Amino acid sequence: MKDKKILLYAGTTEGRKLASYLGRRGVRLHVCVATAYGESLLPEEKNITVTHDRMDSGQMGEFMRLFEPDYVIDATHPYAKEVTKNLKSACEVMQVPYLRLVRGSEETKESICVENMDEAIKFLEKTEGNILVTTGSKELEAYTRLTDYESRVYARVLSIGQVAVNCEELGFSGRHLICMQGPFSTEMNRAMLKEYDIAYMVTKESGLAGGYPQKCQAALEAGVKLVVIGRPEEEEGMNFEEMSKFLQKELELDNHWKVTLVGIGAGARDQVTLEAKRCCQEAELLIGAERMIEAVAEVGQTIYEAYRPDEIISYIKENPEYENVTIALSGDTGFYSGAKKILELTEDDPQIETKVVPGVSSIVYFASKLGVPWEDAALVSLHGRKENLMAVIKENKKIFALVSNAEEIRQILTKMTDYGMGDVIVKIGTELSYKNEEIQTGTARSLLHYKGENLAVLYIENESGGESPVIPAVADDTFVRGDVPMTKEEVRSISIAKLRIKKNAVVYDVGAGTGSISVEAAMVATKGDVYAIEQKVEAQELIRENARRMHVDNLHVIEGMAPEALEELPAPDCVFIGGSKGRLSEILDVIREKNPFVRVVINAISLETMMQVLKYTEENGIEDAEVIQVAVSRAKKVGGYHMMNGQNPIYVISFTSRLVEKPESQDEEDFVLEEINLDEIEPEDVTGDMTGDIADDITKVIAVGDLTPEEIRKEMEETE
């Protein structure tokens, strides 16, 4: 950067903005303002000095002689003609380059234009209704010429003590005196117009920096007539963008941008958060796709329509005059958003400082409209992405998906139907948050011929989702074993499969050893709990170490021996028994008492243990006991050959418990006849609660008609 000095006369928003622009780049700058209040609005930088003394042409020239600026920039108000005249004269005498910073002019639409204040007063005298004056306190005295001005006129002035005192002396006080610092947003202007029931708003054509477009838009929306006092003749000079580019080149300034990535929500303007709205309103440059810009842009704001991250970054760097840039992005910045790529492109760029402001994603909005919690739902996006959606639907009960177009929706529904999920509930939300928002509900099959809008969110509710467990396959050498026995990986995989563990299951591993079964069960029951019951201290430590290695936090080591160690545990859904210390029947009694329908898998290496299990299941009416033998051989290299070494065969016994109560003094037939009143049962009442063949037999008996007890007994004997 060249070592040059700038003298800036700043009486406008653009002037303060230019001071900030130069100050952050280390330019030695002196700023002259008219009041102490004006000084308080300037940025505090060590390279900026400020005075607030009023000067005539001679005093201006003397200050230039002392300060020796390379450029004098006139950023005073367009109505401050005398100051501009004196400044030009002083620069000419001192032979210092004079630069004029002007406001861009805005066209006046649907308003009443008058040349000066006198014409404005004459026009307003002929009208009725309340008047909001936004022309400043210096000309407020003119409004006292209006009949009933004290009741009709509301004055908006700067929040300075002396200004308020002067206004009160003129008769403007209470609700009729609004002390605030502008410029104001469209929303703020509109709110004031509504609050004070304004019929006419008086303003000067002060350009974008003075908030003129926002006043026009607010008046239009509120049905208020705008009285515009014509500005002085057009001046020659540079607007802020032109001035900053000129100085950037002349002074060889470093560039720096503050880029804010804003999630604007589902789309409608009233869905934008207050922070996101503020960032968009304060932006010198607003960038985004057309739909995003429409939702957040202020009237007259500088915008650039783009959505590709590389194009956005290139445009920012080509326009260094816009330091405060906001990029409007759909939904939330952290959910399948363009923010990710933009952050990657700017991560190592020292010139760009980024900030992220989240929004409400369309999925979250849709969930709220449906009254469905989304905390346990799978969230996916198909916007330009490949996703195995059928697998997601199969593995989850609730799914929210962003989709790109109607054809994609039809393809999804067709595939769901083809894959046997035609009866799964589907809800389609389109134009979410807009006035023409629509939500369609049906099954995948009933909505096959969807003809709605393109951009949509799907909610899929699959009651059977997540029922099929995913079986882990952890190699034996992954576990720390020590001298403790361990179920080998092939047998372990079969045993885990036979347990049929669901995600939210409670699992016991009795005689856990190294905890290999416990660890893999915990990997399946990610939303449940696994209890490893083990009496040996060495084995307990191994289980804990293996749990840490496999990162499973839902595995709990229970020190002790079953069945006593099981008493305080919650009822199990699945139980694996790898060792029972000769107390197998007692253990089975306890777990079946906790849950009559518990799923059990037992590993045995002896025929005696297998026979003991089968005898137990027979005595307790358990008829689905399955026994398989697993014989695994592993290859071992012997010289130049590979020989198979057989491991001990293992019996894997599995069953689902069924608890059938009956009095000890009666046989099964008597029990059924005495406990169930057949006259009170209809065929459709016979359900799975009457388990096994008993329910089948009763159904067959009822189907025969009204029979005597002897006939019923005979029918049941023949059925057996």
Secondary structure, 3 states (H helix, E strand, C coil): CCCCEEEEEECCHHHHHHHHHHHCCCCEEEEECCCHHHHHCCCCCCCEEEECCCCCHHHHHHHHHHHCCCEEEEECCCCCHHHHHHHHHHHHHHCCCEEEECCCCCCCCCEEEECCHHHHHHHHHCCCCEEEECCCCCCHHHHHHCCCHHHHEEEEECCCHHHHHHHHHHCCCHHHEEECCCCCCHHHHHHHHHHCCEEEEEEECCCCCCCHHHHHHHHHHHCCEEEEECCCCCCCCECHHHHHHHHHHHCCCCCCEEEEEEECECCCHHHCCHHHHHHHHHCCEEEECHHHHHHHCCCCCCEEECCCHHHHHHHHHHCCCCCEEEEEECECCCCCCCHHHHHHHHCCCCCEEEEEECCCCHHHHHHHHHCCCCCCCEEEECCCCCCCHHHHHHHCCEEEEEECCHHHHHHHHHHHHHCCCCCCEEEEEECCCCCCCEEEEEECCCCCCCCCCCCEEEEEECCCCCCCCCCCCCCHHHCCCCCCCCCCHHHHHHHHHHHCCCCCCEEEEECCCCCHHHHHHHHHCCCCEEEEEECCHHHHHHHHHHHHHHCCCCEEEEECCCCHHHCCCCCCCEEEECCCCCCHHHHHHHHHHHCCCCEEEEEECCHHHHHHHHHHHHHCCCCCCEEEEECCEEEEEECCEEEEEECCCEEEEEEECCCCCCCCCCCHHHHHHHHCCHHHCCHHHCCCCCCHHHHHHHHHHHHHCCCCHHHHHHHHHHHC
